[in-house]
Amino acid sequence: MRDKIVFTSIFLIIALAITGVAYSHWQEKIWVTGTIITGKWSNTIGSSKVLTPIGYDENRSIESTIINGGKTLRLVCANISSGWNIWVGLIIHNDGTVPTRVEQPTIEIVGADIQEFTINTYFYGPYSRGDHTEVWGGVKIDDLPFNDWKGAGEVILEPCQKSVIWMEIKYEGEQNVTEATTYITIKCSIP
């Protein structure tokens, strides 16, 4: 009799366990209670520079403004002609809480055909607390590009680190352009 009670008890326990598993396989929803911790992903343009060759005058003005919450640099360039060239520098700052990879910026030119421009991009970094001055502070157009540049996607920024991007923009068209607006938007991804 005692064996029957033990057998019946074990049988009921196994049956109850199998019933729970079988029931869960036929349900459309499952409820999970837990905690998810996420990070903040935020890169911005902390500073920008435009370097022009010696001899540029007021008739070839360049106005630069950081817009779009620090994601885009807008350049308004006047009197562009064949041979026109500038260097644009950006400091990209990771103000988030997760690492990010610095990608090739997107470039849009309004008022001129982008196919008539040659754009070369050079990435430097990552840098912490002011050590980017070697590729930023006091730079002259003849210093660029620096030798230790990297390609798009090769710079990974930890939180609070910076990257420097230098872009050489040359106009090779034959028609003079009275005014063109260039939008340079930074792009970053999670490594």
Sequence and secondary structure as in RCSB ss.txt:
>XXXX:A:sequence
MRDKIVFTSIFLIIALAITGVAYSHWQEKIWVTGTIITGKWSNTIGSSKVLTPIGYDENRSIESTIINGGKTLRL
VCANISSGWNIWVGLIIHNDGTVPTRVEQPTIEIVGADIQEFTINTYFYGPYSRGDHTEVWGGVKIDDLPFNDWK
GAGEVILEPCQKSVIWMEIKYEGEQNVTEATTYITIKCSIP
>XXXX:A:secstr
 HHHHHHHHHHHHHHHHHHHHHHHHT S              EEEEEEEEE  TT  GGG EEEEEEGGGTEEEE
EEEEE TT EEEEEEEEEE SSS EEEEEEEEEEESS GGGEEEEEEEEEEE TTTTGGGTTT  GGG S TT B
 TT EEE TT EEEEEEEEEE  SS EEEEEEEEEEEEE  
